[in-house]
Amino acid sequence: MSRCLPLALCLAAGLAGCFTIGDSKAPIGTVSVPAPRPAGERTLVIVLPGFGDDAQDMKDHGLAEVIQESWPEADVLLTSATFAYYRDGKLVPRLHEEIVERAFHGGYRRIWLAGASLGGMGALLYEREHPGELTGLVLFAPFLGGKELLDEIRAAGGPRDWDPGPVPAEMTRENYQRQVWKMVKGWADRPDLAHRVWLVCGTDDPLMSYARQLAAALPENRFMEIPGGHTWRALLSGGRTVFSRIRQESLDGKTLGLNNL
């Protein structure tokens, strides 16, 4: 993105925290948590924080441990891809250059990108620029845009029937949400891309109705509604469930000789 995201939207999207803004001039900070049970085919889960959080906040809440309880063969990389990178239009290029490319060069066969709240939007922004490059996305109660746009999509009958209209090639703070949803609409013609996306949201989360709009573009078994609201407790509970299912599909894929899980 070439221009900043509106702060008010990001504030509305964040998990409660200490509101770390960060510094986009600095490299994206990370906390690496090696797999407790390393496997021959290396797997990495990269996690983007919600608004106001960073890698240390996620570590302190035990997010890496929760992921690895369900998927002990996975390395976890918690990132400090904080609001400053979104604000300054640097999230996607910096995430690609500093995190993802280095992971591929480091020998990882499977790379998953997970994000909560604002981080979920970050994962979708990355997917828009690099469609199909990663093994998959895991979105926890993602921030999906402003109410006006989301109401427009709902009124049209969902993303598949929605007409995004002409969207300029350059992504700006005025059109980034529409461009992300245009990508989602395109998944109807690319079910292979939609199959890689997992969505989790709490039944009491204020973003649930919007999550259900996104779920309409996904295979049925890729959307999970869990008890709880927009809280760490719900995030950790959802993490246990979704990564357990992803791991099982990965194991089933190996048994069947598939390589895209």
Backbone hydrogen bonds, N-H to C=O, Kabsch-Sander energy under -0.5 kcal/mol:
donor,donor_aa,acceptor,acceptor_aa,energy
2,S,171,M,-2.0
10,C,6,P,-1.5
11,L,7,L,-2.6
12,A,8,A,-1.9
13,A,9,L,-0.9
14,G,10,C,-1.0
14,G,11,L,-0.6
20,T,52,G,-2.2
26,A,23,D,-1.5
31,V,78,L,-2.5
33,V,76,V,-3.1
37,R,72,P,-2.4
39,A,73,E,-0.5
42,R,40,G,-0.9
43,T,73,E,-0.6
44,L,110,R,-2.5
45,V,75,D,-2.5
46,I,44,L,-0.6
46,I,112,W,-3.2
47,V,77,L,-2.5
48,L,114,A,-2.9
52,G,20,T,-0.6
53,D,50,G,-1.9
58,M,54,D,-1.9
59,K,55,A,-2.3
60,D,56,Q,-2.9
61,H,57,D,-1.6
62,G,59,K,-1.5
63,L,58,M,-2.3
66,V,62,G,-2.0
67,I,63,L,-2.3
68,Q,64,A,-2.5
69,E,65,E,-1.8
70,S,66,V,-1.1
71,W,67,I,-1.9
74,A,71,W,-1.9
75,D,43,T,-2.6
76,V,33,V,-2.3
77,L,45,V,-2.9
78,L,31,V,-2.6
78,L,76,V,-0.6
79,T,47,V,-2.0
80,S,29,G,-3.1
82,T,80,S,-2.1
83,F,20,T,-0.6
84,A,21,I,-2.5
85,Y,82,T,-1.5
86,Y,82,T,-0.8
87,R,83,F,-3.1
88,D,84,A,-2.1
89,G,86,Y,-1.8
90,K,85,Y,-2.7
91,L,85,Y,-1.3
94,R,90,K,-2.1
95,L,91,L,-2.9
96,H,92,V,-2.4
97,E,93,P,-2.6
98,E,94,R,-2.8
99,I,94,R,-0.5
99,I,95,L,-1.4
100,V,95,L,-2.4
101,E,96,H,-2.9
103,A,99,I,-1.8
104,F,100,V,-2.4
105,H,101,E,-2.6
106,G,102,R,-1.4
107,G,104,F,-1.7
108,Y,103,A,-1.9
109,R,42,R,-1.8
110,R,42,R,-1.8
112,W,44,L,-3.0
113,L,136,G,-2.2
114,A,46,I,-3.4
114,A,112,W,-0.5
115,G,138,V,-2.2
116,A,48,L,-1.3
117,S,140,F,-2.7
119,G,116,A,-2.5
120,G,117,S,-0.8
121,M,117,S,-1.4
122,G,118,L,-2.1
123,A,119,G,-2.1
124,L,120,G,-1.9
125,L,121,M,-2.6
126,Y,122,G,-2.2
127,E,123,A,-2.3
128,R,124,L,-2.1
129,E,125,L,-1.5
130,H,126,Y,-2.1
133,E,130,H,-1.8
135,T,111,I,-2.0
136,G,111,I,-1.0
137,L,196,R,-2.1
138,V,113,L,-2.1
139,L,198,W,-2.9
140,F,115,G,-2.7
140,F,138,V,-0.5
141,A,139,L,-0.7
141,A,200,V,-3.5
143,F,117,S,-2.2
150,L,146,G,-2.2
151,D,147,K,-2.8
152,E,148,E,-1.7
153,I,149,L,-2.2
154,R,150,L,-2.2
155,A,151,D,-2.7
156,A,152,E,-1.3
157,G,154,R,-1.6
158,G,153,I,-2.4
161,D,158,G,-0.7
162,W,158,G,-1.0
175,N,172,T,-0.6
176,Y,172,T,-1.8
179,Q,175,N,-2.3
180,V,176,Y,-2.2
181,W,177,Q,-2.3
182,K,178,R,-1.9
183,M,179,Q,-1.8
184,V,180,V,-2.1
185,K,181,W,-2.6
186,G,182,K,-1.7
187,W,183,M,-0.7
187,W,184,V,-1.3
188,A,185,K,-1.6
189,D,186,G,-1.4
190,R,187,W,-0.5
193,L,190,R,-1.5
194,A,190,R,-1.5
195,H,191,P,-2.2
196,R,193,L,-1.2
197,V,194,A,-1.8
198,W,137,L,-2.4
199,L,222,R,-3.0
200,V,139,L,-2.8
201,C,224,M,-2.0
203,T,226,I,-2.8
204,D,228,G,-2.8
205,D,202,G,-1.6
205,D,228,G,-0.5
208,M,205,D,-2.1
211,A,207,L,-2.3
212,R,208,M,-2.3
213,Q,209,S,-0.9
214,L,210,Y,-1.8
215,A,211,A,-2.5
216,A,212,R,-1.1
217,A,214,L,-2.1
218,L,215,A,-1.9
222,R,219,P,-2.1
223,F,220,E,-1.2
224,M,199,L,-2.7
226,I,201,C,-2.1
226,I,224,M,-0.5
231,T,229,G,-1.8
235,L,231,T,-2.1
236,L,232,W,-3.0
237,S,233,R,-2.1
238,G,234,A,-2.9
239,G,235,L,-2.3
240,R,236,L,-2.0
241,T,237,S,-1.6
242,V,238,G,-2.9
243,F,239,G,-2.1
244,S,240,R,-1.1
245,R,241,T,-1.8
246,I,242,V,-2.4
247,R,243,F,-2.3
248,Q,244,S,-2.1
249,E,245,R,-2.4
250,S,246,I,-2.3
251,L,247,R,-2.5
252,D,248,Q,-2.7
253,G,249,E,-2.6
254,K,250,S,-1.9
255,T,251,L,-2.0
256,L,252,D,-1.9
257,G,253,G,-0.5
257,G,254,K,-0.8
258,L,253,G,-3.7
